[in-house]
Amino acid sequence: MQAHLNWHIDLDIEQSDIESEATATLRLPDATRLTTRGHARRNPSDPEQDRVGEELAAARALNDLARRLLRKAAHEIEEATHAPARPHL
């Protein structure tokens, strides 16, 4: 039997003139909540490109979220198998 799962990630982005801060939150079916942050800062001599800062901050938050989810999965594997687990991207 196949199961269909939906996981939702909330991604909030705040900006100032030169900084973007992204917060990514994943709520898992087991009630685990993982929250991460990503940051981007524009060099004052660079042209204004708000979207680039948003993308960098979001990518950094999502990258950290992926790493935390891998650590959680590794921990669960180790608890079940009593052997080291090293999943990777």
PyMOL commands that set and color helices and strands:
alter all, ss='L'
color gray80, all
select helices_A, chain A and resi 50-81
alter helices_A, ss='H'
color red, helices_A
select strands_A, chain A and resi 8-15+19-27+33-41
alter strands_A, ss='S'
color yellow, strands_A
deselect
rebuild
show_as cartoon
